[in-house]
Amino acid sequence: MQTLKVLSLLLSYPEAEALAALDEMAMVVEQENLLSDDHKKSVLALIDSYRGVDLLDSQEAYVALFDRGRFLSLHIFEHVHGESRDRGQAMVNLLQMYEAHGFEMSTHELPDYIPLFLEFLSQQEPAEAVQLLRDSMPVLSLLGARLTERGSVFSAIFDALSGFAGEPDALDEIRRQAATEGEDQTLVNMDEIWEEEAVSFMGAEDVCKSQAASVIPITITPREQFKAAQNRSL
């Protein structure tokens, strides 16, 4: 499923090596033919959007979109656990899954970085890759809906992923949230966020150290849904 590898590259920080392979990416999408016609057209349009654009301009636009707030963070567990200590445990579980499949991380990114996750999936058997992708679709669909609200061409990636895995049951609620949640206030509230994270990461370190050696299945649930499930269990 090299199309997933292409989507991983397109969602990564733009580098000269990747942009030099735009023709190869387009060829993979065309030849594997795993996407619907509409999704294929959108992904090819995203590939074409890089042509003739200065690398520094592409990098600046990428940072402005994905790295200046939390709404469009490309770390899955940011949208599930925030910076609570549960995120540290989830990271350990995901890393163990990678290791159990012989997948070695060649970057300094955290294991829940979506482009890295997609690269991992591209190396798995299709049925397993689709199942893992389906588990993450509530988060990925939220990101896709937020990008659609911003009119971003990157929404094509998340639309394509929904074509692989199907849309989550709560898609209407997810789209409603994206349409009504307002501006990302991360930069405005940065002082409070840093104060919160300073406490949370101290706890996360202890959780990581106490992790058992067995591989634990990965469950990916958006933070709001996770809290609702907790309340129902009380």
C-alpha positions in Angstrom: 0.0 0.0 0.0 2.5 2.6 -1.2 -0.3 5.1 -1.6 -0.2 5.4 2.2 3.5 6.2 2.0 2.8 8.9 -0.5 0.2 10.4 1.9 2.7 10.2 4.7 5.2 12.2 2.6 2.6 14.8 1.6 1.7 15.3 5.2 5.3 15.7 6.3 7.3 18.9 6.6 8.3 19.7 3.0 11.9 18.7 2.2 13.8 19.1 -1.1 14.2 15.3 -1.5 10.4 14.7 -1.2 9.5 17.5 -3.6 12.0 16.1 -6.1 9.9 12.9 -6.1 6.5 14.5 -7.0 6.3 12.7 -10.3 7.0 9.4 -8.6 4.3 10.0 -6.0 1.8 10.8 -8.7 2.8 7.6 -10.5 2.2 5.5 -7.4 -1.2 7.0 -6.8 -2.2 6.4 -10.4 -0.7 2.8 -10.7 -1.9 1.4 -7.4 -5.3 2.9 -8.1 -6.5 2.4 -4.5 -8.3 5.7 -4.2 -11.7 6.6 -5.6 -11.7 8.9 -8.6 -12.6 12.0 -6.4 -10.0 11.3 -3.8 -7.3 10.5 -6.4 -8.1 13.8 -8.2 -7.7 15.7 -4.9 -4.5 14.0 -3.9 -3.0 14.6 -7.4 -4.0 18.3 -7.1 -2.2 18.5 -3.7 0.9 17.0 -5.4 0.6 19.6 -8.2 0.3 22.4 -5.7 4.0 22.0 -4.8 5.2 22.3 -8.3 7.0 25.6 -9.1 6.7 26.8 -5.5 9.8 27.9 -3.6 10.8 25.3 -0.9 11.0 28.0 1.8 7.5 29.2 1.0 6.2 25.7 1.2 7.9 25.2 4.6 6.6 28.5 5.9 3.0 27.7 4.9 3.3 24.2 6.5 4.5 25.6 9.8 1.8 28.3 9.8 -0.9 25.6 9.3 0.3 22.7 11.5 2.7 24.0 14.1 1.1 27.1 15.6 -1.7 25.6 17.5 -3.2 22.4 18.8 -6.3 22.1 16.6 -4.2 20.8 13.7 -1.5 19.0 15.7 -0.3 16.0 13.7 0.2 14.0 16.9 -2.7 11.6 17.4 -2.6 11.4 21.1 -2.6 15.2 21.4 -6.3 14.9 20.4 -7.0 11.9 22.7 -5.2 12.6 26.0 -3.8 16.2 25.6 -0.8 16.3 27.9 -2.1 14.0 30.6 0.0 11.2 31.9 -2.2 8.8 29.9 -0.5 10.1 26.8 2.9 8.8 28.0 1.4 5.3 28.4 -0.2 5.4 25.0 3.1 6.4 23.5 4.8 3.4 25.0 2.1 1.1 23.8 2.3 2.4 20.2 6.1 2.2 20.2 5.9 -1.4 21.4 3.5 -2.2 18.5 6.0 -0.7 16.0 8.8 -2.8 17.5 6.7 -6.0 17.5 6.2 -5.5 13.7 9.9 -4.8 13.1 9.3 -1.2 12.3 12.3 1.0 13.3 11.8 4.7 13.6 14.3 6.6 11.6 13.3 10.1 12.7 13.2 12.0 16.0 9.4 12.3 15.9 7.2 11.0 18.6 5.5 7.6 17.6 2.1 9.2 17.3 3.2 11.6 14.6 0.6 10.9 11.8 3.1 10.8 8.9 5.1 8.3 10.8 2.0 6.3 11.6 1.0 6.2 7.9 4.5 5.1 6.9 4.2 2.2 9.4 0.8 1.3 8.0 2.2 1.3 4.4 4.5 -1.6 5.4 1.7 -3.8 6.9 -0.7 -6.3 5.4 -3.6 -4.4 3.9 -6.2 -5.8 6.2 -4.2 -5.0 9.3 -3.4 -1.5 8.0 -7.0 -0.7 7.3 -8.1 -1.9 10.8 -5.5 0.2 12.6 -6.4 3.2 10.4 -10.1 2.6 11.1 -9.3 2.8 14.9 -7.8 6.2 14.4 -10.5 7.7 12.1 -12.3 9.7 14.8 -9.1 11.8 15.2 -8.2 11.9 11.6 -11.7 12.8 10.5 -11.7 15.7 13.0 -8.4 17.0 11.5 -9.8 16.6 8.0 -13.0 18.5 9.0 -10.9 21.3 10.5 -8.8 21.5 7.3 -11.9 21.6 5.2 -13.2 24.5 7.3 -10.0 26.4 6.5 -10.2 25.6 2.8 -6.8 23.7 2.9 -5.7 21.4 0.1 -4.3 19.1 2.9 -7.9 18.0 3.6 -7.4 15.7 0.5 -5.1 13.5 2.6 -7.7 12.8 5.3 -10.5 12.4 2.7 -8.3 9.7 1.1 -7.8 8.0 4.4 -11.5 7.8 5.0 -11.7 6.1 1.6 -9.4 3.3 3.0 -11.0 2.9 6.4 -14.5 4.3 6.2 -16.0 7.2 8.1 -16.5 7.1 11.8 -20.0 6.8 13.2 -19.9 10.3 14.8 -18.9 12.0 11.6 -21.8 14.5 11.7 -20.9 15.5 15.3 -17.2 15.8 14.3 -18.1 18.1 11.4 -20.3 20.1 13.7 -17.5 20.5 16.2 -15.1 21.7 13.5 -17.6 24.2 12.2 -18.5 25.7 15.5 -15.4 25.5 17.8 -14.0 28.9 16.8 -10.3 30.0 16.6 -7.4 28.0 18.0 -6.4 29.9 21.2 -3.2 28.0 21.8 -0.8 30.9 21.2 -3.1 33.2 23.3 -3.1 30.8 26.2 0.5 29.7 25.9 1.5 30.6 29.5 -1.3 28.4 31.0 -0.5 25.6 28.6 3.2 25.5 29.6 2.2 25.5 33.3 -0.2 22.6 32.7 2.4 20.6 30.7 5.1 21.1 33.3 3.0 19.1 35.8 1.6 16.5 33.4 5.0 15.4 31.9 6.4 14.6 35.4 3.6 12.1 35.8 4.0 10.7 32.3 7.6 9.7 33.0 6.7 7.5 35.9 4.0 5.7 33.8 6.4 5.0 31.1 8.9 3.4 33.5 6.2 1.1 35.0 5.0 -0.3 31.7 5.0 -4.1 31.4 6.9 -5.8 28.7 3.9 -7.2 26.8 2.5 -5.4 23.8 -0.9 -3.7 24.5 -3.4 -3.1 21.7 -3.7 0.5 20.6 -7.1 2.2 21.2 -7.5 5.7 19.8 -10.4 7.7 21.0 -10.9 11.5 20.8 -10.6 13.2 24.2 -14.2 14.3 24.4 -15.4 10.8 23.6 -13.0 9.3 26.1 -14.4 11.6 28.9 -17.9 10.7 28.0 -17.1 7.0 28.2 -15.6 7.6 31.6 -18.7 9.4 32.9 -21.0 6.6 31.6 -18.9 4.0 33.6 -19.4 5.9 36.9 
